[in-house]
Amino acid sequence: MRYAIIIEKASSNYSAYCPDLPRCVATGYTIEEVKNEMTEAIAFHLEGLREEGLPIPLPLSLTDYIEAS
């Protein structure tokens, strides 16, 4: 499965979250680092859901860009 993530620039680093996995977040000093951390966070989150016998949310979020003038 592929989950969309949102990466936001903070004052001194980057933060990311997954809209389809509430409370699944990560931070990093670079975009590459936050992406790696988010990959690990998603894997850990899904593992926890499986261990608890909870359903795995389907990845439903879509991403796109809008040109603004």
CHARMM internal coordinates of N, CA and C (Angstrom, degrees):
IC EDIT
DIST 1 N 1 CA 1.4473
DIST 1 CA 1 C 1.5235
ANGL 1 N 1 CA 1 C 109.17
DIST 1 C 2 N 1.3144
ANGL 1 CA 1 C 2 N 115.34
DIHE 1 N 1 CA 1 C 2 N 149.63
DIST 2 N 2 CA 1.4692
ANGL 1 C 2 N 2 CA 121.82
DIHE 1 CA 1 C 2 N 2 CA 176.98
DIST 2 CA 2 C 1.5179
ANGL 2 N 2 CA 2 C 108.63
DIHE 1 C 2 N 2 CA 2 C -117.23
DIST 2 C 3 N 1.3316
ANGL 2 CA 2 C 3 N 116.11
DIHE 2 N 2 CA 2 C 3 N 124.08
DIST 3 N 3 CA 1.4541
ANGL 2 C 3 N 3 CA 122.19
DIHE 2 CA 2 C 3 N 3 CA 178.64
DIST 3 CA 3 C 1.5234
ANGL 3 N 3 CA 3 C 109.74
DIHE 2 C 3 N 3 CA 3 C -107.23
DIST 3 C 4 N 1.3208
ANGL 3 CA 3 C 4 N 115.99
DIHE 3 N 3 CA 3 C 4 N 136.05
DIST 4 N 4 CA 1.4621
ANGL 3 C 4 N 4 CA 120.99
DIHE 3 CA 3 C 4 N 4 CA 174.82
DIST 4 CA 4 C 1.5199
ANGL 4 N 4 CA 4 C 108.52
DIHE 3 C 4 N 4 CA 4 C -74.08
DIST 4 C 5 N 1.3330
ANGL 4 CA 4 C 5 N 116.15
DIHE 4 N 4 CA 4 C 5 N 143.13
DIST 5 N 5 CA 1.4631
ANGL 4 C 5 N 5 CA 120.69
DIHE 4 CA 4 C 5 N 5 CA 172.73
DIST 5 CA 5 C 1.5201
ANGL 5 N 5 CA 5 C 108.39
DIHE 4 C 5 N 5 CA 5 C -126.19
DIST 5 C 6 N 1.3153
ANGL 5 CA 5 C 6 N 115.01
DIHE 5 N 5 CA 5 C 6 N 152.10
DIST 6 N 6 CA 1.4558
ANGL 5 C 6 N 6 CA 122.44
DIHE 5 CA 5 C 6 N 6 CA 175.94
DIST 6 CA 6 C 1.5207
ANGL 6 N 6 CA 6 C 106.99
DIHE 5 C 6 N 6 CA 6 C -110.57
DIST 6 C 7 N 1.3282
ANGL 6 CA 6 C 7 N 116.45
DIHE 6 N 6 CA 6 C 7 N 126.76
DIST 7 N 7 CA 1.4634
ANGL 6 C 7 N 7 CA 122.03
DIHE 6 CA 6 C 7 N 7 CA 178.21
DIST 7 CA 7 C 1.5162
ANGL 7 N 7 CA 7 C 107.78
DIHE 6 C 7 N 7 CA 7 C -111.09
DIST 7 C 8 N 1.3298
ANGL 7 CA 7 C 8 N 115.60
DIHE 7 N 7 CA 7 C 8 N 129.08
DIST 8 N 8 CA 1.4605
ANGL 7 C 8 N 8 CA 121.16
DIHE 7 CA 7 C 8 N 8 CA 179.72
DIST 8 CA 8 C 1.5230
ANGL 8 N 8 CA 8 C 109.75
DIHE 7 C 8 N 8 CA 8 C -123.76
DIST 8 C 9 N 1.3221
ANGL 8 CA 8 C 9 N 115.91
DIHE 8 N 8 CA 8 C 9 N 141.52
DIST 9 N 9 CA 1.4612
ANGL 8 C 9 N 9 CA 121.83
DIHE 8 CA 8 C 9 N 9 CA 176.48
DIST 9 CA 9 C 1.5176
ANGL 9 N 9 CA 9 C 108.66
DIHE 8 C 9 N 9 CA 9 C -81.59
DIST 9 C 10 N 1.3196
ANGL 9 CA 9 C 10 N 116.62
DIHE 9 N 9 CA 9 C 10 N 125.37
DIST 10 N 10 CA 1.4601
ANGL 9 C 10 N 10 CA 122.48
DIHE 9 CA 9 C 10 N 10 CA 173.47
DIST 10 CA 10 C 1.5314
ANGL 10 N 10 CA 10 C 107.72
DIHE 9 C 10 N 10 CA 10 C -101.29
DIST 10 C 11 N 1.2989
ANGL 10 CA 10 C 11 N 117.35
DIHE 10 N 10 CA 10 C 11 N -176.00
DIST 11 N 11 CA 1.4658
ANGL 10 C 11 N 11 CA 119.38
DIHE 10 CA 10 C 11 N 11 CA -176.11
DIST 11 CA 11 C 1.5269
ANGL 11 N 11 CA 11 C 113.14
DIHE 10 C 11 N 11 CA 11 C -63.51
DIST 11 C 12 N 1.3347
ANGL 11 CA 11 C 12 N 118.00
DIHE 11 N 11 CA 11 C 12 N -37.59
DIST 12 N 12 CA 1.4642
ANGL 11 C 12 N 12 CA 119.04
DIHE 11 CA 11 C 12 N 12 CA -177.53
DIST 12 CA 12 C 1.5295
ANGL 12 N 12 CA 12 C 113.96
DIHE 11 C 12 N 12 CA 12 C -130.57
DIST 12 C 13 N 1.3370
ANGL 12 CA 12 C 13 N 116.97
DIHE 12 N 12 CA 12 C 13 N 7.37
DIST 13 N 13 CA 1.4600
ANGL 12 C 13 N 13 CA 119.92
DIHE 12 CA 12 C 13 N 13 CA 178.91
DIST 13 CA 13 C 1.5237
ANGL 13 N 13 CA 13 C 109.19
DIHE 12 C 13 N 13 CA 13 C -160.50
DIST 13 C 14 N 1.3130
ANGL 13 CA 13 C 14 N 115.89
DIHE 13 N 13 CA 13 C 14 N -163.89
DIST 14 N 14 CA 1.4627
ANGL 13 C 14 N 14 CA 122.13
DIHE 13 CA 13 C 14 N 14 CA 176.37
DIST 14 CA 14 C 1.5227
ANGL 14 N 14 CA 14 C 108.09
DIHE 13 C 14 N 14 CA 14 C -123.24
DIST 14 C 15 N 1.3180
ANGL 14 CA 14 C 15 N 115.82
DIHE 14 N 14 CA 14 C 15 N 149.75
DIST 15 N 15 CA 1.4571
ANGL 14 C 15 N 15 CA 120.62
DIHE 14 CA 14 C 15 N 15 CA 173.61
DIST 15 CA 15 C 1.5220
ANGL 15 N 15 CA 15 C 107.44
DIHE 14 C 15 N 15 CA 15 C -127.28
DIST 15 C 16 N 1.3228
ANGL 15 CA 15 C 16 N 115.46
DIHE 15 N 15 CA 15 C 16 N 155.85
DIST 16 N 16 CA 1.4557
ANGL 15 C 16 N 16 CA 120.34
DIHE 15 CA 15 C 16 N 16 CA -179.35
DIST 16 CA 16 C 1.5197
ANGL 16 N 16 CA 16 C 109.34
DIHE 15 C 16 N 16 CA 16 C -143.55
DIST 16 C 17 N 1.3345
ANGL 16 CA 16 C 17 N 114.36
DIHE 16 N 16 CA 16 C 17 N 153.73
DIST 17 N 17 CA 1.4565
ANGL 16 C 17 N 17 CA 120.57
DIHE 16 CA 16 C 17 N 17 CA 174.23
DIST 17 CA 17 C 1.5157
ANGL 17 N 17 CA 17 C 108.64
DIHE 16 C 17 N 17 CA 17 C -148.28
DIST 17 C 18 N 1.3297
ANGL 17 CA 17 C 18 N 114.53
DIHE 17 N 17 CA 17 C 18 N 163.27
DIST 18 N 18 CA 1.4581
ANGL 17 C 18 N 18 CA 121.75
DIHE 17 CA 17 C 18 N 18 CA -179.66
DIST 18 CA 18 C 1.5252
ANGL 18 N 18 CA 18 C 108.01
DIHE 17 C 18 N 18 CA 18 C -114.62
DIST 18 C 19 N 1.3374
ANGL 18 CA 18 C 19 N 118.60
DIHE 18 N 18 CA 18 C 19 N 113.88
DIST 19 N 19 CA 1.4645
ANGL 18 C 19 N 19 CA 120.56
DIHE 18 CA 18 C 19 N 19 CA -178.46
DIST 19 CA 19 C 1.5280
ANGL 19 N 19 CA 19 C 114.27
DIHE 18 C 19 N 19 CA 19 C -58.46
DIST 19 C 20 N 1.3206
ANGL 19 CA 19 C 20 N 117.67
DIHE 19 N 19 CA 19 C 20 N -28.15
DIST 20 N 20 CA 1.4599
ANGL 19 C 20 N 20 CA 121.05
DIHE 19 CA 19 C 20 N 20 CA -177.55
DIST 20 CA 20 C 1.5289
ANGL 20 N 20 CA 20 C 113.44
DIHE 19 C 20 N 20 CA 20 C -87.42
DIST 20 C 21 N 1.3340
ANGL 20 CA 20 C 21 N 116.91
DIHE 20 N 20 CA 20 C 21 N -8.17
DIST 21 N 21 CA 1.4621
ANGL 20 C 21 N 21 CA 121.50
DIHE 20 CA 20 C 21 N 21 CA 179.94
DIST 21 CA 21 C 1.5302
ANGL 21 N 21 CA 21 C 108.44
DIHE 20 C 21 N 21 CA 21 C -128.39
DIST 21 C 22 N 1.3172
ANGL 21 CA 21 C 22 N 117.58
DIHE 21 N 21 CA 21 C 22 N 84.19
DIST 22 N 22 CA 1.4677
ANGL 21 C 22 N 22 CA 120.32
DIHE 21 CA 21 C 22 N 22 CA -178.15
DIST 22 CA 22 C 1.5283
ANGL 22 N 22 CA 22 C 112.17
DIHE 21 C 22 N 22 CA 22 C -52.40
DIST 22 C 23 N 1.3253
ANGL 22 CA 22 C 23 N 114.96
DIHE 22 N 22 CA 22 C 23 N 139.90
DIST 23 N 23 CA 1.4628
ANGL 22 C 23 N 23 CA 124.45
DIHE 22 CA 22 C 23 N 23 CA 178.80
DIST 23 CA 23 C 1.5299
ANGL 23 N 23 CA 23 C 113.44
DIHE 22 C 23 N 23 CA 23 C 70.18
DIST 23 C 24 N 1.3223
ANGL 23 CA 23 C 24 N 117.94
DIHE 23 N 23 CA 23 C 24 N 12.90
DIST 24 N 24 CA 1.4602
ANGL 23 C 24 N 24 CA 121.71
DIHE 23 CA 23 C 24 N 24 CA 175.56
DIST 24 CA 24 C 1.5255
ANGL 24 N 24 CA 24 C 106.98
DIHE 23 C 24 N 24 CA 24 C -98.67
DIST 24 C 25 N 1.3410
ANGL 24 CA 24 C 25 N 115.75
DIHE 24 N 24 CA 24 C 25 N 104.99
DIST 25 N 25 CA 1.4635
ANGL 24 C 25 N 25 CA 121.71
DIHE 24 CA 24 C 25 N 25 CA -172.99
DIST 25 CA 25 C 1.5267
ANGL 25 N 25 CA 25 C 110.41
DIHE 24 C 25 N 25 CA 25 C -135.60
DIST 25 C 26 N 1.3281
ANGL 25 CA 25 C 26 N 115.47
DIHE 25 N 25 CA 25 C 26 N 164.25
DIST 26 N 26 CA 1.4621
ANGL 25 C 26 N 26 CA 121.04
DIHE 25 CA 25 C 26 N 26 CA 176.03
DIST 26 CA 26 C 1.5258
ANGL 26 N 26 CA 26 C 108.80
DIHE 25 C 26 N 26 CA 26 C -157.81
DIST 26 C 27 N 1.3341
ANGL 26 CA 26 C 27 N 115.42
DIHE 26 N 26 CA 26 C 27 N 162.40
DIST 27 N 27 CA 1.4583
ANGL 26 C 27 N 27 CA 121.40
DIHE 26 CA 26 C 27 N 27 CA 175.39
DIST 27 CA 27 C 1.5235
ANGL 27 N 27 CA 27 C 108.84
DIHE 26 C 27 N 27 CA 27 C -134.47
DIST 27 C 28 N 1.3300
ANGL 27 CA 27 C 28 N 115.33
DIHE 27 N 27 CA 27 C 28 N 161.39
DIST 28 N 28 CA 1.4539
ANGL 27 C 28 N 28 CA 121.13
DIHE 27 CA 27 C 28 N 28 CA 176.34
DIST 28 CA 28 C 1.5104
ANGL 28 N 28 CA 28 C 110.20
DIHE 27 C 28 N 28 CA 28 C -166.72
DIST 28 C 29 N 1.3134
ANGL 28 CA 28 C 29 N 116.65
DIHE 28 N 28 CA 28 C 29 N 159.04
DIST 29 N 29 CA 1.4659
ANGL 28 C 29 N 29 CA 120.61
DIHE 28 CA 28 C 29 N 29 CA -179.28
DIST 29 CA 29 C 1.5272
ANGL 29 N 29 CA 29 C 112.98
DIHE 28 C 29 N 29 CA 29 C -78.36
DIST 29 C 30 N 1.3407
ANGL 29 CA 29 C 30 N 116.47
DIHE 29 N 29 CA 29 C 30 N -21.07
DIST 30 N 30 CA 1.4603
ANGL 29 C 30 N 30 CA 121.00
DIHE 29 CA 29 C 30 N 30 CA 177.44
DIST 30 CA 30 C 1.5289
ANGL 30 N 30 CA 30 C 108.73
DIHE 29 C 30 N 30 CA 30 C -128.97
DIST 30 C 31 N 1.3181
ANGL 30 CA 30 C 31 N 115.95
DIHE 30 N 30 CA 30 C 31 N 165.72
DIST 31 N 31 CA 1.4661
ANGL 30 C 31 N 31 CA 119.46
DIHE 30 CA 30 C 31 N 31 CA 177.08
DIST 31 CA 31 C 1.5199
ANGL 31 N 31 CA 31 C 110.17
DIHE 30 C 31 N 31 CA 31 C -62.80
DIST 31 C 32 N 1.3064
ANGL 31 CA 31 C 32 N 117.21
DIHE 31 N 31 CA 31 C 32 N -42.96
DIST 32 N 32 CA 1.4646
ANGL 31 C 32 N 32 CA 120.58
DIHE 31 CA 31 C 32 N 32 CA 179.43
DIST 32 CA 32 C 1.5232
ANGL 32 N 32 CA 32 C 110.76
DIHE 31 C 32 N 32 CA 32 C -61.24
DIST 32 C 33 N 1.3243
ANGL 32 CA 32 C 33 N 117.18
DIHE 32 N 32 CA 32 C 33 N -42.36
DIST 33 N 33 CA 1.4604
ANGL 32 C 33 N 33 CA 120.53
DIHE 32 CA 32 C 33 N 33 CA 179.62
DIST 33 CA 33 C 1.5275
ANGL 33 N 33 CA 33 C 111.36
DIHE 32 C 33 N 33 CA 33 C -64.67
DIST 33 C 34 N 1.3321
ANGL 33 CA 33 C 34 N 117.35
DIHE 33 N 33 CA 33 C 34 N -43.50
DIST 34 N 34 CA 1.4619
ANGL 33 C 34 N 34 CA 118.93
DIHE 33 CA 33 C 34 N 34 CA -179.58
DIST 34 CA 34 C 1.5300
ANGL 34 N 34 CA 34 C 110.89
DIHE 33 C 34 N 34 CA 34 C -67.10
DIST 34 C 35 N 1.3239
ANGL 34 CA 34 C 35 N 117.79
DIHE 34 N 34 CA 34 C 35 N -33.74
DIST 35 N 35 CA 1.4657
ANGL 34 C 35 N 35 CA 120.20
DIHE 34 CA 34 C 35 N 35 CA 176.26
DIST 35 CA 35 C 1.5317
ANGL 35 N 35 CA 35 C 110.64
DIHE 34 C 35 N 35 CA 35 C -65.53
DIST 35 C 36 N 1.3238
ANGL 35 CA 35 C 36 N 116.90
DIHE 35 N 35 CA 35 C 36 N -42.63
DIST 36 N 36 CA 1.4634
ANGL 35 C 36 N 36 CA 120.39
DIHE 35 CA 35 C 36 N 36 CA 177.53
DIST 36 CA 36 C 1.5250
ANGL 36 N 36 CA 36 C 110.97
DIHE 35 C 36 N 36 CA 36 C -63.80
DIST 36 C 37 N 1.3266
ANGL 36 CA 36 C 37 N 116.45
DIHE 36 N 36 CA 36 C 37 N -43.99
DIST 37 N 37 CA 1.4599
ANGL 36 C 37 N 37 CA 120.69
DIHE 36 CA 36 C 37 N 37 CA 179.01
DIST 37 CA 37 C 1.5335
ANGL 37 N 37 CA 37 C 111.09
DIHE 36 C 37 N 37 CA 37 C -63.87
DIST 37 C 38 N 1.3189
ANGL 37 CA 37 C 38 N 116.46
DIHE 37 N 37 CA 37 C 38 N -37.01
DIST 38 N 38 CA 1.4638
ANGL 37 C 38 N 38 CA 120.63
DIHE 37 CA 37 C 38 N 38 CA -179.73
DIST 38 CA 38 C 1.5267
ANGL 38 N 38 CA 38 C 110.11
DIHE 37 C 38 N 38 CA 38 C -69.82
DIST 38 C 39 N 1.3087
ANGL 38 CA 38 C 39 N 118.00
DIHE 38 N 38 CA 38 C 39 N -36.85
DIST 39 N 39 CA 1.4602
ANGL 38 C 39 N 39 CA 121.57
DIHE 38 CA 38 C 39 N 39 CA 175.96
DIST 39 CA 39 C 1.5244
ANGL 39 N 39 CA 39 C 109.84
DIHE 38 C 39 N 39 CA 39 C -59.20
DIST 39 C 40 N 1.3245
ANGL 39 CA 39 C 40 N 116.42
DIHE 39 N 39 CA 39 C 40 N -45.06
DIST 40 N 40 CA 1.4635
ANGL 39 C 40 N 40 CA 120.91
DIHE 39 CA 39 C 40 N 40 CA 178.27
DIST 40 CA 40 C 1.5268
ANGL 40 N 40 CA 40 C 110.84
DIHE 39 C 40 N 40 CA 40 C -67.15
DIST 40 C 41 N 1.3271
ANGL 40 CA 40 C 41 N 117.51
DIHE 40 N 40 CA 40 C 41 N -40.12
DIST 41 N 41 CA 1.4676
ANGL 40 C 41 N 41 CA 121.11
DIHE 40 CA 40 C 41 N 41 CA -179.22
DIST 41 CA 41 C 1.5331
ANGL 41 N 41 CA 41 C 111.02
DIHE 40 C 41 N 41 CA 41 C -63.63
DIST 41 C 42 N 1.3239
ANGL 41 CA 41 C 42 N 116.81
DIHE 41 N 41 CA 41 C 42 N -41.53
DIST 42 N 42 CA 1.4669
ANGL 41 C 42 N 42 CA 120.11
DIHE 41 CA 41 C 42 N 42 CA 178.91
DIST 42 CA 42 C 1.5209
ANGL 42 N 42 CA 42 C 110.21
DIHE 41 C 42 N 42 CA 42 C -64.72
DIST 42 C 43 N 1.3240
ANGL 42 CA 42 C 43 N 117.52
DIHE 42 N 42 CA 42 C 43 N -45.00
DIST 43 N 43 CA 1.4658
ANGL 42 C 43 N 43 CA 120.86
DIHE 42 CA 42 C 43 N 43 CA 179.10
DIST 43 CA 43 C 1.5303
ANGL 43 N 43 CA 43 C 110.28
DIHE 42 C 43 N 43 CA 43 C -59.96
DIST 43 C 44 N 1.3241
ANGL 43 CA 43 C 44 N 117.27
DIHE 43 N 43 CA 43 C 44 N -44.52
DIST 44 N 44 CA 1.4598
ANGL 43 C 44 N 44 CA 122.01
DIHE 43 CA 43 C 44 N 44 CA 179.83
DIST 44 CA 44 C 1.5275
ANGL 44 N 44 CA 44 C 110.79
DIHE 43 C 44 N 44 CA 44 C -64.76
DIST 44 C 45 N 1.3215
ANGL 44 CA 44 C 45 N 116.67
DIHE 44 N 44 CA 44 C 45 N -42.16
DIST 45 N 45 CA 1.4626
ANGL 44 C 45 N 45 CA 122.14
DIHE 44 CA 44 C 45 N 45 CA 179.40
DIST 45 CA 45 C 1.5323
ANGL 45 N 45 CA 45 C 110.77
DIHE 44 C 45 N 45 CA 45 C -61.41
DIST 45 C 46 N 1.3211
ANGL 45 CA 45 C 46 N 116.66
DIHE 45 N 45 CA 45 C 46 N -47.61
DIST 46 N 46 CA 1.4622
ANGL 45 C 46 N 46 CA 120.78
DIHE 45 CA 45 C 46 N 46 CA -179.51
DIST 46 CA 46 C 1.5283
ANGL 46 N 46 CA 46 C 111.29
DIHE 45 C 46 N 46 CA 46 C -65.68
DIST 46 C 47 N 1.3130
ANGL 46 CA 46 C 47 N 116.92
DIHE 46 N 46 CA 46 C 47 N -37.79
DIST 47 N 47 CA 1.4623
ANGL 46 C 47 N 47 CA 121.11
DIHE 46 CA 46 C 47 N 47 CA 177.29
DIST 47 CA 47 C 1.5331
ANGL 47 N 47 CA 47 C 110.14
DIHE 46 C 47 N 47 CA 47 C -61.50
DIST 47 C 48 N 1.3323
ANGL 47 CA 47 C 48 N 116.57
DIHE 47 N 47 CA 47 C 48 N -43.10
DIST 48 N 48 CA 1.4538
ANGL 47 C 48 N 48 CA 120.80
DIHE 47 CA 47 C 48 N 48 CA 178.33
DIST 48 CA 48 C 1.5167
ANGL 48 N 48 CA 48 C 112.32
DIHE 47 C 48 N 48 CA 48 C -63.15
DIST 48 C 49 N 1.3260
ANGL 48 CA 48 C 49 N 116.74
DIHE 48 N 48 CA 48 C 49 N -41.78
DIST 49 N 49 CA 1.4619
ANGL 48 C 49 N 49 CA 119.94
DIHE 48 CA 48 C 49 N 49 CA 177.93
DIST 49 CA 49 C 1.5261
ANGL 49 N 49 CA 49 C 110.72
DIHE 48 C 49 N 49 CA 49 C -61.93
DIST 49 C 50 N 1.3368
ANGL 49 CA 49 C 50 N 116.57
DIHE 49 N 49 CA 49 C 50 N -43.26
DIST 50 N 50 CA 1.4677
ANGL 49 C 50 N 50 CA 120.57
DIHE 49 CA 49 C 50 N 50 CA 179.36
DIST 50 CA 50 C 1.5288
ANGL 50 N 50 CA 50 C 111.12
DIHE 49 C 50 N 50 CA 50 C -62.10
DIST 50 C 51 N 1.3454
ANGL 50 CA 50 C 51 N 115.88
DIHE 50 N 50 CA 50 C 51 N -44.81
DIST 51 N 51 CA 1.4630
ANGL 50 C 51 N 51 CA 119.90
DIHE 50 CA 50 C 51 N 51 CA -179.40
DIST 51 CA 51 C 1.5244
ANGL 51 N 51 CA 51 C 111.73
DIHE 50 C 51 N 51 CA 51 C -62.18
DIST 51 C 52 N 1.3213
ANGL 51 CA 51 C 52 N 117.16
DIHE 51 N 51 CA 51 C 52 N -33.39
DIST 52 N 52 CA 1.4632
ANGL 51 C 52 N 52 CA 121.54
DIHE 51 CA 51 C 52 N 52 CA 179.83
DIST 52 CA 52 C 1.5284
ANGL 52 N 52 CA 52 C 112.40
DIHE 51 C 52 N 52 CA 52 C -84.69
DIST 52 C 53 N 1.3285
ANGL 52 CA 52 C 53 N 116.52
DIHE 52 N 52 CA 52 C 53 N -4.01
DIST 53 N 53 CA 1.4565
ANGL 52 C 53 N 53 CA 120.51
DIHE 52 CA 52 C 53 N 53 CA -179.04
DIST 53 CA 53 C 1.5199
ANGL 53 N 53 CA 53 C 113.11
DIHE 52 C 53 N 53 CA 53 C 72.29
DIST 53 C 54 N 1.3287
ANGL 53 CA 53 C 54 N 116.23
DIHE 53 N 53 CA 53 C 54 N 23.48
DIST 54 N 54 CA 1.4635
ANGL 53 C 54 N 54 CA 121.63
DIHE 53 CA 53 C 54 N 54 CA 179.74
DIST 54 CA 54 C 1.5215
ANGL 54 N 54 CA 54 C 110.53
DIHE 53 C 54 N 54 CA 54 C -91.64
DIST 54 C 55 N 1.3218
ANGL 54 CA 54 C 55 N 117.10
DIHE 54 N 54 CA 54 C 55 N 154.24
DIST 55 N 55 CA 1.4641
ANGL 54 C 55 N 55 CA 119.52
DIHE 54 CA 54 C 55 N 55 CA -179.61
DIST 55 CA 55 C 1.5336
ANGL 55 N 55 CA 55 C 111.66
DIHE 54 C 55 N 55 CA 55 C -68.20
DIST 55 C 56 N 1.3085
ANGL 55 CA 55 C 56 N 115.38
DIHE 55 N 55 CA 55 C 56 N 147.05
DIST 56 N 56 CA 1.4630
ANGL 55 C 56 N 56 CA 121.96
DIHE 55 CA 55 C 56 N 56 CA 176.08
DIST 56 CA 56 C 1.5295
ANGL 56 N 56 CA 56 C 107.44
DIHE 55 C 56 N 56 CA 56 C -89.14
DIST 56 C 57 N 1.3447
ANGL 56 CA 56 C 57 N 117.57
DIHE 56 N 56 CA 56 C 57 N 118.47
DIST 57 N 57 CA 1.4671
ANGL 56 C 57 N 57 CA 119.32
DIHE 56 CA 56 C 57 N 57 CA 179.52
DIST 57 CA 57 C 1.5266
ANGL 57 N 57 CA 57 C 111.49
DIHE 56 C 57 N 57 CA 57 C -63.52
DIST 57 C 58 N 1.3037
ANGL 57 CA 57 C 58 N 116.05
DIHE 57 N 57 CA 57 C 58 N 137.27
DIST 58 N 58 CA 1.4538
ANGL 57 C 58 N 58 CA 120.28
DIHE 57 CA 57 C 58 N 58 CA 175.16
DIST 58 CA 58 C 1.5243
ANGL 58 N 58 CA 58 C 109.56
DIHE 57 C 58 N 58 CA 58 C -72.37
DIST 58 C 59 N 1.3238
ANGL 58 CA 58 C 59 N 117.69
DIHE 58 N 58 CA 58 C 59 N 145.65
DIST 59 N 59 CA 1.4636
ANGL 58 C 59 N 59 CA 120.21
DIHE 58 CA 58 C 59 N 59 CA 176.02
DIST 59 CA 59 C 1.5312
ANGL 59 N 59 CA 59 C 109.46
DIHE 58 C 59 N 59 CA 59 C -75.37
DIST 59 C 60 N 1.3145
ANGL 59 CA 59 C 60 N 116.73
DIHE 59 N 59 CA 59 C 60 N 105.45
DIST 60 N 60 CA 1.4641
ANGL 59 C 60 N 60 CA 121.54
DIHE 59 CA 59 C 60 N 60 CA -175.99
DIST 60 CA 60 C 1.5297
ANGL 60 N 60 CA 60 C 113.47
DIHE 59 C 60 N 60 CA 60 C -109.11
DIST 60 C 61 N 1.3250
ANGL 60 CA 60 C 61 N 117.55
DIHE 60 N 60 CA 60 C 61 N -18.03
DIST 61 N 61 CA 1.4650
ANGL 60 C 61 N 61 CA 120.31
DIHE 60 CA 60 C 61 N 61 CA -177.13
DIST 61 CA 61 C 1.5213
ANGL 61 N 61 CA 61 C 111.01
DIHE 60 C 61 N 61 CA 61 C -70.69
DIST 61 C 62 N 1.3136
ANGL 61 CA 61 C 62 N 115.46
DIHE 61 N 61 CA 61 C 62 N 142.48
DIST 62 N 62 CA 1.4612
ANGL 61 C 62 N 62 CA 123.08
DIHE 61 CA 61 C 62 N 62 CA 175.54
DIST 62 CA 62 C 1.5172
ANGL 62 N 62 CA 62 C 108.29
DIHE 61 C 62 N 62 CA 62 C -116.33
DIST 62 C 63 N 1.3121
ANGL 62 CA 62 C 63 N 117.21
DIHE 62 N 62 CA 62 C 63 N 151.94
DIST 63 N 63 CA 1.4473
ANGL 62 C 63 N 63 CA 120.93
DIHE 62 CA 62 C 63 N 63 CA 177.01
DIST 63 CA 63 C 1.5282
ANGL 63 N 63 CA 63 C 109.64
DIHE 62 C 63 N 63 CA 63 C -124.07
DIST 63 C 64 N 1.3056
ANGL 63 CA 63 C 64 N 114.59
DIHE 63 N 63 CA 63 C 64 N 151.17
DIST 64 N 64 CA 1.4574
ANGL 63 C 64 N 64 CA 121.13
DIHE 63 CA 63 C 64 N 64 CA 177.49
DIST 64 CA 64 C 1.5225
ANGL 64 N 64 CA 64 C 107.35
DIHE 63 C 64 N 64 CA 64 C -163.53
DIST 64 C 65 N 1.2974
ANGL 64 CA 64 C 65 N 116.81
DIHE 64 N 64 CA 64 C 65 N 169.24
DIST 65 N 65 CA 1.4616
ANGL 64 C 65 N 65 CA 122.20
DIHE 64 CA 64 C 65 N 65 CA 176.51
DIST 65 CA 65 C 1.5188
ANGL 65 N 65 CA 65 C 108.87
DIHE 64 C 65 N 65 CA 65 C -120.08
DIST 65 C 66 N 1.3053
ANGL 65 CA 65 C 66 N 116.16
DIHE 65 N 65 CA 65 C 66 N 145.34
DIST 66 N 66 CA 1.4568
ANGL 65 C 66 N 66 CA 123.52
DIHE 65 CA 65 C 66 N 66 CA 177.53
DIST 66 CA 66 C 1.5233
ANGL 66 N 66 CA 66 C 107.83
DIHE 65 C 66 N 66 CA 66 C -115.84
DIST 66 C 67 N 1.3108
ANGL 66 CA 66 C 67 N 115.88
DIHE 66 N 66 CA 66 C 67 N 130.52
DIST 67 N 67 CA 1.4747
ANGL 66 C 67 N 67 CA 120.29
DIHE 66 CA 66 C 67 N 67 CA 175.74
DIST 67 CA 67 C 1.5187
ANGL 67 N 67 CA 67 C 108.80
DIHE 66 C 67 N 67 CA 67 C -78.13
DIST 67 C 68 N 1.3088
ANGL 67 CA 67 C 68 N 115.76
DIHE 67 N 67 CA 67 C 68 N 129.24
DIST 68 N 68 CA 1.4683
ANGL 67 C 68 N 68 CA 120.91
DIHE 67 CA 67 C 68 N 68 CA 178.03
DIST 68 CA 68 C 1.5314
ANGL 68 N 68 CA 68 C 108.44
DIHE 67 C 68 N 68 CA 68 C -114.41
DIST 68 C 69 N 1.2890
ANGL 68 CA 68 C 69 N 115.04
DIHE 68 N 68 CA 68 C 69 N 144.42
DIST 69 N 69 CA 1.4799
ANGL 68 C 69 N 69 CA 118.01
DIHE 68 CA 68 C 69 N 69 CA 179.90
DIST 69 CA 69 C 1.5065
ANGL 69 N 69 CA 69 C 110.88
DIHE 68 C 69 N 69 CA 69 C -107.60
END
COOR INIT
IC SEED 1 N 1 CA 1 C
IC BUILD
